[in-house]
């Protein structure tokens, strides 16, 4: 499973460099970015990332206030790492419970050490994430990485798998929505998709296309437009290597 992260940094060069370093580690996925404390607070509440990386260079004190404010809305705060071009905010970062503090420019060795310590102290489950479908005394376990999308049909839900199988469960789509990993996004009253397989978002036709042999096309509705916008932003950040 990936560590999801959000970067709050008004410096485009610094942000890009940090994303490239994190992409080299393979298990970090960007789910949003922001340029200031207000945008940062919104992004954190919207995407609930595992990790937040903050450039404290210009608005340090305001960012510490933002972290304090997060306690009003979240039961568990994300892991927070601060960085700046000096040690000016290091003491405040420690007092605010930051996981680490870096000195700019970004240093590959420092980032690697932090990531290894993070993995040690906050390990992700290495077993495939599973979801259990129960029917009377029958328990069926699905690897969520193999699920393309879910489709509801009245009070039943169909799971469309990578291998072409369709598995039915006699529960509503809503009952599964909170059980699935963060990579799953509800885009319609009748559909939840696995964002890992999205290859195209067409706003004109209101369709998401998945990377399958048949290039499955799923409709999205205006009601879930904010979810689609968040999905587009998440995928765009993760695809930074292709944006030359």
Residue, then its C-alpha position, 0 to 999 in steps of 0.5 A: x500500500x502507498x503512503x499518500x502525501x500532500x505538499x504545501x509549497x509556493x515554490x514550484x521548483x522546490x515542490x517539483x524536486x521533492x515530488x521527483x525524489x519521492x517518486x523514486x521510492x515507489x510507495x509514495x503517492x501525491x494526493x494534492x498540493x497547496x501554496x499557502x496555509x488556507x489552501x493547505x488546510x483545505x487540501x488536508x481535510x479534503x484528501x486526508x493524506x498520510x503525510x504532509x510536507x510544508x515549506x515554512x520559508x515564508x509563512x512559518x508561523x501561519x503554518x504552525x497555526x494551521x497545524x493547531x487548527x487541524x486538531x479541531x477537525x481531525x482525530x489523528x493528525x497526518x505525519x508532518x515534515x517541515x522544511x526551510x532554507x534555515x533553522x529558523x523554525x526548527x524549534x517550533x517544528x519540534x514543539x508542534x510535533x513535526x516528524x522531521x525538519x529539512x534544510x533547503x535545497x532538498x537533499x536526497x540523503x536527508x529525504x532517504x533517511x527520513x523515509x526509512x525512519x518513517x517506514x520503520x515507525x509507521x509501517x504500511x501493511x505489506x499484505x494485499x488489502x482485502x475486503x470480505x464479502x459475507x453471505x450466510x456462512x460463506x466468506x469471500x476475500x477480494x484483493x482490493x488491488x484487483x478490483x476495477x470498479x463497483x456497480x450498484x443495482x438496487x440493494x446489490x453491488x457487483x465487483x468487476x475484477x481485473x481477471x474479468x470476473x464479476x462478483x455480486x454482494x447483497x449490500x448497497x454501494x454505500x456500505x462498501x464506500x467507507x471500507x475501501x482504501x483511499x484509491x477508490x473514488x465514488x463518481x456516481x450514485x451507481x459507481x465507485x472506481x479504483x483510481x489506479x486504473x483510470x486512463x482518461x477523464x472526459x469532462x465533455x462526455x462525463x466519462x472516466x475510462x479505465x485501463x482494461x482490454x475493453x477500455x471500460x467507460x464509467x459515467x460520472x454525475x454532477x453531484x460527484x464533480x468535486x470527487x472527479x476534480x480531486x481525482x484529476x488533481x491526484x492523478x496529475x500530480x502522480x503523473x508528473x514524470x510525463x509532464x515535461 
